[in-house]
Amino acid sequence: MSGTKVDLDTLRAAIKEYEAILAELVTAEQTGNALVAVKAAGLDRPSVVYAGHAVTAGSMHQQSNKQLQLTLDARIKNLTATLKQYERTEQGNEADMKPRD
């Protein structure tokens, strides 16, 4: 048996924090869609170049955001599964500790 102790309240709080961060990333992704839709102000070369760079930068930010969302989602699922397993184990231990008639 390992000497690791898991504080279930801390685990629940971590899951909530990750979920809040994920929600913020989803909001940022939605508002960030404007970054990949930048149009040149005119047909002049500086406007076209600026718009191209803006779209490239926006796309890179969106890709990073999406990857972070996927990572956080996986972490939330893993932590939630871990929490459920510990809760089942804890409930089983409590049932085993009750006196039997």
N, C-alpha and C positions, 0 to 999 in steps of 0.2 A: 504494500500500500504506500502510496506517495505521501509526502509531508505537505503537499500543497493544499491550502485552504481557499475555498472560493466564497467570497462574500456576495450572496445573491442580490442584495440591494445595490451594490456597486455595479454588478453585471447588468441589472435592469436599467440603471442610470446610464451606463455606457451605451446600451442599445438605444435608449431614447435620444441621447446626444447624437449618435450616428444617424438616426432617422431624421433629426432636425437638420443636420448638415446635408443629408441627401436631398431633403425637400428644398433647401436653399440652392443646391446645385441644379436641381430641375428647374427652379425659377430662373436661375442665371442662364441656363440653356435656352429657355424660351425667350428671354429678353435678348440673349446673345445672337439669336437668329438674324437680327438686324445687322450684325457685324459681317455676316456673309452675304448680305444683299446690298452692299454699298455700290452705288452707281457713280460713274464719273460725272462731274458737274458739267462737263462739256466734252467736245471732241479733241481738245488740246492735249498735247502729250503729257504735261504735268498732271492734269486731272485723271487721265487714263491710268498713268503709272500709280498715282496715289490710290485710286480705287482698287487696282490690282493688288497692291500691297496690303490694303485694308482687308480685302476679302481673304487673302492668304493668312494674315495674322488672325482674323476672326475664325477661320476654319481650324487653325491649329489650336486655338483656345477651346473651341467647341469639341474637338477630338479629345483634348486633355480632360475636359469636363466630363465627357461621356465615359472615358476610361475610369475616372475617379468614381463616377456613379456606379459603374459595374463592380468596382473593387469594394466600395462601401456596401453595396447590396449583398455581395457575397459574404462580407464580414458580418453584416446584420443577421443573415440567415444562419451562419455558423454559430454566432453567439446566442441566437434564439434557440437553436437546437441544443446547444450546451446547457442553457438555462433550463429548458424543459427536462433534460435528462437529470440534472441536479435536483430539480423539484420532484421528479418521480422518485429518485433515490431517497430524498429527504422524507417524502411521504411514506415510502416503504419502511424506512428506518423508524419513523414514529409509530407506524402500525406494529412493527416488531417489538417495540418497547412497551406497548400496552399490556397490562396483565391479562392473562387468559383465564377464563372461568373453568 
